[in-house]
Amino acid sequence: MISSPQPIVIIGGGVIGSAIAYFLTLQQPGCDVIVVERDPTYARASSALSASSIRQQFSTDINIRISAYGIGFLRNVGMLLACDGDAPDIGLHEGGYLYLATHAGATTLRENHALQRQHGADVALLNPQQLAERFPWLALRDVVLGSLGLSGEGWFDGYLLLTALRKKAQSQGVRYVADEAVGLDVAASDGVLHVNAVRLQSGTVLPCRYAVNAGGPWAAAIAGWAGIDVPVVGKRRTVFHLASPAALPGCPLLIDTSGIWLRPEGKGFICGFAPDADNDADFAPLEPEYAAFEDHIWPTLAERIPGFEALRMQSAWAGYYEMNTFDHNAIVGLHPACDNLVFANGFSGHGLQQCPAVGRGLAELMLTGRYQTLDLSPLSIERIGRNAPLLEKNVI
């Protein structure tokens, strides 16, 4: 732990950066925290463009434990993030996730289920007859098993969570600066780097106790200012807003065997898919992949849900996944080469649901020198240097 009157400077004011700021000033009232955010409108922020969901159905111990804390936090957002008597409502709907599996994926689903139940996740395995009884609108010819979250999973308004975290952090004394970080002043001592300050486009120099890289898709550039490589790139993902005359009673967030996901949204649905890696260029333009609806999504969904033959696309938008290309899991904590550059990157589509546990953990690390409540060290960047990926089987 570094003792200094200098502020903690967080680069990036999205949901990750704001969660860290909130927990820092919650755990230590009066803690001097500055958040640098170049776009206070969040027009291109991943936090604002996300499908905003949470699940317990992961295949790794640490991700399941992070989600267990996350759902408790989201359930109590109104109380935890209330400001001046105004309790935010993020519209949390615990509609569950439903993973479908063919013979090829059934063993993995069973293995994941055993680990999830070990951690107390409320998840049930359903055979085809049980799936047909619960979801009669599904076509199940190729499906041999389903995994359904009965509670603790669902979706919410991610933009409202972001704004509630930001507002609460500000009420606790966090300063948000509308500027762009452009560099770090770094010095070396005995072979260890130390960040002395964060440089802004306006010419302002912010001396810092810690610098926090919460730069989302731009994490690699920020790390590069200290000569550190992180395997995080911006990957385009499109979300389609759909309308259909078909009613799907009790529709959860469906993960089809094709990799397409679908969930209710208002009177319609939203859906998306993970493009082939070969066709997913780094920092692709934020233009929706409209052709994918006609070529791939519509025919696939109409086969899985016969009532979707009359499906229509209403609109679409695109945002960035900050993808950790090493193992699709977050990179969290200090780098061994630098004693005060903190990483909170590479969430690979899970940032909104993981921000409560990561924000709490990194605040503990910076204020006390270690994780206090949940050990996030499995997400350390050191695993990359050891070539020891934390493999998550349930990547959407």
FENDA-V177976 format. One record per residue. N is the residue number from 1. PHI is phi as a letter, one per 30 degrees, with the letter a starting at -180 (* if undefined). PSI is psi in whole degrees, 0 to 359 (NA if undefined). OMEGA is omega in whole degrees, -180 to 180 (999 if undefined). Layout:
N	PHI	PSI	OMEGA
N	PHI	PSI	OMEGA
This chain:
1	*	138	-178
2	c	122	179
3	c	121	-178
4	a	146	176
5	d	354	-177
6	d	155	-178
7	d	162	166
8	d	124	-177
9	c	121	-179
10	c	122	179
11	c	107	-179
12	j	117	-177
13	c	24	174
14	d	200	-173
15	d	326	179
16	d	307	179
17	d	320	-180
18	d	325	177
19	d	318	178
20	d	315	180
21	d	317	179
22	e	312	-177
23	d	327	176
24	e	313	-176
25	d	345	172
26	d	314	-177
27	d	331	179
28	b	85	178
29	e	135	-177
30	j	353	177
31	e	132	-177
32	d	110	-177
33	b	131	175
34	b	130	176
35	c	124	179
36	c	117	-179
37	b	119	-175
38	d	339	-178
39	b	88	-179
40	d	347	177
41	d	342	-179
42	h	31	-176
43	d	327	-179
44	c	9	-175
45	d	139	177
46	e	325	-179
47	e	323	-176
48	d	340	-175
49	c	6	-176
50	d	161	172
51	d	351	166
52	h	76	-180
53	b	167	179
54	b	142	180
55	b	158	173
56	c	350	-173
57	d	73	171
58	c	172	-178
59	c	5	179
60	b	145	-178
61	e	310	-173
62	d	320	-180
63	d	324	178
64	d	318	-179
65	d	324	176
66	d	317	-179
67	d	327	178
68	d	318	176
69	d	321	-176
70	d	317	-178
71	d	324	176
72	d	320	178
73	d	313	-178
74	d	324	178
75	d	335	-175
76	c	19	-178
77	e	319	-178
78	e	320	179
79	d	316	-173
80	d	325	-174
81	c	17	178
82	d	140	177
83	b	125	177
84	h	41	178
85	i	359	180
86	c	109	-178
87	c	115	-179
88	d	145	177
89	b	110	-177
90	c	5	175
91	i	38	-180
92	d	125	178
93	b	113	-177
94	d	70	-178
95	d	352	177
96	i	160	170
97	c	143	174
98	b	111	174
99	c	130	175
100	c	143	-178
101	b	141	169
102	d	184	178
103	e	322	-176
104	d	331	-176
105	c	359	-173
106	d	318	-179
107	d	317	179
108	d	318	180
109	d	319	179
110	d	318	179
111	d	316	178
112	d	318	-179
113	d	319	-180
114	d	317	179
115	d	319	-180
116	d	317	179
117	d	326	177
118	e	328	179
119	c	10	175
120	i	11	179
121	d	140	-177
122	d	78	-173
123	b	138	-179
124	b	141	171
125	c	134	-177
126	b	133	175
127	d	172	-176
128	e	322	179
129	d	317	178
130	d	322	176
131	d	317	-179
132	d	323	179
133	d	321	-177
134	d	325	-176
135	b	74	-175
136	d	347	-179
137	d	357	179
138	d	142	169
139	c	126	-168
140	b	25	-174
141	e	319	-176
142	c	359	-174
143	c	132	178
144	c	346	-177
145	a	147	174
146	b	151	176
147	b	119	-173
148	b	127	172
149	d	119	-176
150	d	335	174
151	a	166	179
152	i	7	179
153	b	148	177
154	l	213	-175
155	b	166	-173
156	a	180	179
157	c	103	-176
158	d	325	179
159	d	321	178
160	d	325	175
161	d	315	179
162	e	309	-177
163	d	327	178
164	d	318	177
165	d	316	-180
166	d	313	-178
167	d	318	180
168	d	319	178
169	d	317	178
170	d	321	179
171	d	338	179
172	c	6	173
173	j	0	179
174	d	136	177
175	c	126	175
176	c	129	-179
177	c	122	179
178	d	89	-177
179	a	174	180
180	c	127	174
181	d	135	-178
182	b	356	180
183	l	168	177
184	b	139	169
185	d	112	-173
186	b	137	175
187	b	157	180
188	c	141	176
189	b	122	-178
190	h	36	176
191	i	2	180
192	c	132	180
193	d	152	175
194	b	129	178
195	d	117	179
196	d	330	-175
197	a	159	174
198	c	128	-180
199	c	138	-178
200	c	158	-178
201	d	328	-179
202	d	349	-175
203	j	350	178
204	d	141	175
205	c	123	-177
206	c	101	173
207	e	148	-173
208	b	147	171
209	d	312	170
210	b	149	166
211	c	133	-177
212	c	124	178
213	d	97	174
214	c	43	-171
215	d	9	177
216	h	229	-177
217	d	343	-178
218	c	18	-177
219	d	321	-177
220	d	322	179
221	d	318	180
222	d	314	178
223	d	324	-179
224	d	334	177
225	d	338	177
226	c	9	-180
227	i	23	-178
228	c	136	177
229	c	132	170
230	b	137	-175
231	d	58	-178
232	c	127	179
233	b	158	176
234	d	121	179
235	c	130	180
236	d	136	173
237	b	135	-179
238	c	138	173
239	c	128	-179
240	c	134	174
241	c	122	-170
242	c	151	173
243	b	142	180
244	a	139	175
245	d	346	-177
246	d	136	174
247	c	136	179
248	b	82	-176
249	e	133	177
250	i	24	-176
251	d	122	174
252	d	191	168
253	d	109	-172
254	c	129	173
255	c	103	-177
256	d	161	177
257	d	340	178
258	d	347	-175
259	j	351	175
260	d	138	174
261	c	154	-176
262	b	141	172
263	a	159	176
264	d	149	175
265	a	106	-176
266	i	231	178
267	d	357	-179
268	b	218	-177
269	b	159	166
270	b	154	-180
271	a	168	178
272	a	182	-179
273	a	161	176
274	c	116	180
275	d	160	173
276	e	140	-177
277	e	324	-178
278	d	336	-177
279	c	13	-173
280	c	77	-175
281	d	146	177
282	d	136	179
283	h	46	174
284	d	152	180
285	e	147	-179
286	d	56	174
287	c	130	180
288	e	148	178
289	d	74	-174
290	e	322	-176
291	d	334	-178
292	d	334	-180
293	d	309	-178
294	d	322	-173
295	d	329	-169
296	b	308	-170
297	d	309	-177
298	e	306	-179
299	d	325	-179
300	d	315	-180
301	d	324	179
302	d	331	177
303	d	322	-180
304	d	324	-178
305	b	94	-174
306	e	330	179
307	d	350	-179
308	c	12	177
309	d	331	179
310	c	21	-179
311	d	141	178
312	b	141	175
313	d	126	178
314	c	318	-179
315	a	176	178
316	a	153	173
317	b	163	-179
318	b	147	176
319	b	177	-180
320	c	135	159
321	d	132	170
322	d	91	-169
323	d	124	170
324	d	104	-174
325	d	349	-180
326	d	310	-179
327	a	12	175
328	i	27	174
329	b	159	-176
330	d	153	172
331	c	114	-169
332	b	133	173
333	j	194	-178
334	d	154	173
335	c	139	-178
336	d	340	-179
337	d	351	-176
338	b	130	-172
339	d	356	-179
340	b	20	172
341	c	113	-174
342	c	134	-179
343	c	139	174
344	b	76	-166
345	b	169	169
346	i	35	-175
347	d	347	170
348	h	42	178
349	j	359	-177
350	c	10	-173
351	d	317	-177
352	d	317	-178
353	d	339	-178
354	c	354	-175
355	d	325	180
356	d	311	-178
357	d	321	180
358	d	319	177
359	d	314	179
360	d	313	-176
361	d	316	-179
362	d	328	174
363	d	316	177
364	e	316	-178
365	d	315	-177
366	d	327	-176
367	d	332	-176
368	b	349	-180
369	j	355	178
370	a	163	174
371	d	136	-175
372	c	318	-171
373	c	323	178
374	b	120	-177
375	d	110	-180
376	c	10	-177
377	d	335	174
378	e	342	180
379	c	8	-178
380	d	149	177
381	d	343	-179
382	d	335	180
383	d	333	180
384	d	317	177
385	d	329	178
386	d	356	-174
387	h	48	-178
388	b	78	-177
389	d	144	172
390	c	98	-170
391	d	121	176
392	c	118	-177
393	d	330	-177
394	c	76	177
395	c	128	-179
396	c	NA	999
